[in-house]
Amino acid sequence: MSALSIIVIKLAKPLTDNCPMATDPATNGEMPHSATFKVADLDAVERHVSGVGVSGDERTSDTLVLDPADTFNAVWAFTIRELPDDLRGS
């Protein structure tokens, strides 16, 4: 049996000049501002990142955001919730 992996990338452009997405490149250089990954098991992600020395910055019942200090100032998040505009469905 083969596994199928689908990647959906959504690009965003800041609507104002004073939001974090607009000001981030001046501070951190040209790099992705953030990425959110939909996962099946948020607890497993939390155990894994903790095991490799990466701290969580914020945890809710459906989302884990990593500490930007541990991720080169990028915002990496993991979630089990449905992502807006996800064309794959559930």
C-alpha positions in Angstrom: 0.0 0.0 0.0 1.4 3.4 -0.9 1.0 6.6 1.1 0.0 9.9 -0.5 1.2 13.2 0.9 -0.4 16.4 -0.1 1.2 19.8 0.5 -0.8 23.0 0.3 1.0 26.3 0.3 -0.8 29.5 0.8 1.1 32.8 0.2 0.0 35.9 2.0 0.8 39.6 1.5 0.5 42.1 4.4 -2.4 44.5 4.1 -0.7 47.2 6.2 2.9 48.3 6.7 2.9 47.9 10.4 1.8 44.3 10.9 4.4 41.6 12.0 4.4 40.0 8.5 5.4 43.4 7.0 8.0 44.4 9.5 9.6 40.9 10.0 12.0 41.0 7.0 13.7 44.2 8.3 14.4 42.4 11.6 15.1 38.8 10.5 15.9 39.0 6.8 14.2 37.4 3.8 12.8 34.2 5.1 9.4 32.6 5.7 7.5 34.6 8.4 5.5 31.6 9.5 4.1 28.1 8.6 1.3 26.0 10.0 1.3 22.3 9.6 -1.9 20.2 10.1 -1.0 17.1 12.0 -2.9 14.0 13.3 -1.4 13.9 16.8 -0.6 17.2 18.5 0.7 15.5 21.6 3.2 13.5 19.6 4.5 16.7 18.0 4.9 18.3 21.4 6.8 15.3 22.7 9.1 15.3 19.6 9.9 19.0 19.6 10.6 18.9 23.3 12.8 15.9 22.9 15.0 17.8 20.4 15.2 20.9 22.6 12.6 23.1 21.0 10.3 25.0 23.3 6.6 25.6 22.9 5.6 29.2 23.0 1.9 28.7 23.1 -0.3 25.6 23.4 -4.1 25.5 23.1 -6.4 22.4 22.8 -5.8 22.4 19.0 -2.6 24.2 18.2 1.1 24.3 19.3 3.2 27.3 18.3 7.0 26.9 18.8 9.1 29.5 20.4 10.6 31.7 17.7 13.8 32.0 19.8 14.3 28.3 19.0 13.4 28.5 15.3 15.5 31.2 13.8 12.7 33.8 14.6 10.2 32.1 12.3 6.8 31.2 13.6 6.2 27.4 13.2 2.8 26.1 14.3 1.2 22.7 14.3 -2.6 22.2 14.5 -5.3 19.5 14.4 -8.0 21.9 13.4 -9.3 22.4 9.9 -7.3 24.9 8.0 -9.2 27.7 6.2 -9.5 27.3 2.4 -8.1 23.8 2.6 -9.3 22.3 -0.7 -8.6 18.7 0.4 -11.6 18.6 2.7 -11.5 16.5 5.9 
